Amino acid sequence: MFDRIAPTYDLLNHLLSFGRDFSWRRQAARCIGAGGPLRVVDLATGTADLLIALLREHPHIVDAVGLDCSEEMLAVGRDKLRRHGLAARGRLVAGDATRTSFADESFDAVTMAFGIRNTPDPRATLDEIHRLLAPGGAAVILEFSLPANAVLRWGYLVHLRLVVPLIGALVSGDRQAYRYLNQSIESFHGPAAFCAMMEQAGFCDVSAQPLTAGVASIYRGSKAAGNG
Ligand SMILES: C[S@@+](CC[C@H](N)C(=O)[O-])C[C@H]1O[C@@H](n2cnc3c(N)ncnc32)[C@H](O)[C@@H]1O
């Protein structure tokens, strides 16, 4: 599905979020540790927008990898890294975020934006993120959520169920992909349940930060220093 919508993915992201997605990714990028040198992997990196935000925010990143299972999304991402002059600092690789080939404890930060909802088993993905982190490292996950306020939630559901599939189908030509988007957002875990899942996967200091009235959330958790 992501191979099919790759050419129009970025445009639709910006249109359907009213441009808020730039600031969401920037805020997520700021949640990783500020000290260097940092090794970072962005799972389900897609067209690499979060990887680009990370590289811009953190000049002391020494290894930056974006991983995704869609070659077409990665091709758009590689082109963008080149255009932004960041190709020498970030590399994009094909792979499955739930079973990567990276060694245990290879990264100081693992990020994932709007990806964990799409993996078949989010808990298994959290286990993989935990495995990849060095002790003391941080997981930063950006994902859609629903506003807690009933009125805002109602308005947002109208946007999700009517506007998103319509504009998505018109621009991408793929009605099914943008139907899937609203269904997957509505059925994904809310912030409290997702934080509990992160704790079950072994993360400590877990927090959820609502963005734009709660239509997205940044989840952060650490891998305990010392005993993992
Ligand atoms: C909604 S896009 C998010 C892309 C990007 N992170 C962003 O912020 O725009 C979801 C991405 O997850 C990728 N994806 C879904 N399941 C995956 C998996 N098991 N392993 C790796 N990538 C996956 C898709 O190919 C797609 O690029």
The ligand as an SDF file (V2000), in Angstrom:
LIG
                    3D

 27 29  0  0  0  0  0  0  0  0999 V2000
    2.2850    6.3740    7.7900 C   0  0  0  0  0  0  0  0  0  0  0  0
    3.8680    5.9980    7.1580 S   0  0  0  0  0  0  0  0  0  0  0  0
    4.9430    6.9240    8.2320 C   0  0  0  0  0  0  0  0  0  0  0  0
    6.2150    7.3280    7.5410 C   0  0  0  0  0  0  0  0  0  0  0  0
    7.1060    8.2990    8.2940 C   0  0  0  0  0  0  0  0  0  0  0  0
    7.6020    7.7530    9.5240 N   0  0  0  0  0  0  0  0  0  0  0  0
    6.4260    9.6150    8.5510 C   0  0  0  0  0  0  0  0  0  0  0  0
    6.5500   10.1630    9.6470 O   0  0  0  0  0  0  0  0  0  0  0  0
    5.7880   10.1490    7.6520 O   0  0  0  0  0  0  0  0  0  0  0  0
    4.0760    4.3550    7.7450 C   0  0  0  0  0  0  0  0  0  0  0  0
    5.3370    3.7010    7.2160 C   0  0  0  0  0  0  0  0  0  0  0  0
    5.5100    2.4740    7.9150 O   0  0  0  0  0  0  0  0  0  0  0  0
    6.0950    1.5500    7.0200 C   0  0  0  0  0  0  0  0  0  0  0  0
    5.9080    0.2240    7.6060 N   0  0  0  0  0  0  0  0  0  0  0  0
    4.7470   -0.4170    7.8940 C   0  0  0  0  0  0  0  0  0  0  0  0
    4.9870   -1.6080    8.4550 N   0  0  0  0  0  0  0  0  0  0  0  0
    6.3420   -1.7340    8.5360 C   0  0  0  0  0  0  0  0  0  0  0  0
    7.2130   -2.7330    9.0260 C   0  0  0  0  0  0  0  0  0  0  0  0
    6.7590   -3.8640    9.5660 N   0  0  0  0  0  0  0  0  0  0  0  0
    8.5500   -2.5290    8.9290 N   0  0  0  0  0  0  0  0  0  0  0  0
    9.0440   -1.3870    8.3850 C   0  0  0  0  0  0  0  0  0  0  0  0
    8.2640   -0.3930    7.9040 N   0  0  0  0  0  0  0  0  0  0  0  0
    6.9280   -0.5590    7.9870 C   0  0  0  0  0  0  0  0  0  0  0  0
    5.3810    1.8200    5.7070 C   0  0  0  0  0  0  0  0  0  0  0  0
    6.0790    1.3240    4.6030 O   0  0  0  0  0  0  0  0  0  0  0  0
    5.3120    3.3480    5.7330 C   0  0  0  0  0  0  0  0  0  0  0  0
    6.4060    3.9390    5.0830 O   0  0  0  0  0  0  0  0  0  0  0  0
  1  2  1  0
  2  3  1  0
  2 10  1  0
  3  4  1  0
  4  5  1  0
  5  6  1  0
  5  7  1  0
  7  8  2  0
  7  9  1  0
 10 11  1  0
 11 12  1  0
 11 26  1  0
 12 13  1  0
 13 14  1  0
 13 24  1  0
 14 15  1  0
 14 23  1  0
 15 16  2  0
 16 17  1  0
 17 18  1  0
 17 23  2  0
 18 19  1  0
 18 20  2  0
 20 21  1  0
 21 22  2  0
 22 23  1  0
 24 25  1  0
 24 26  1  0
 26 27  1  0
M  CHG  2   2   1   9  -1
M  END
$$$$
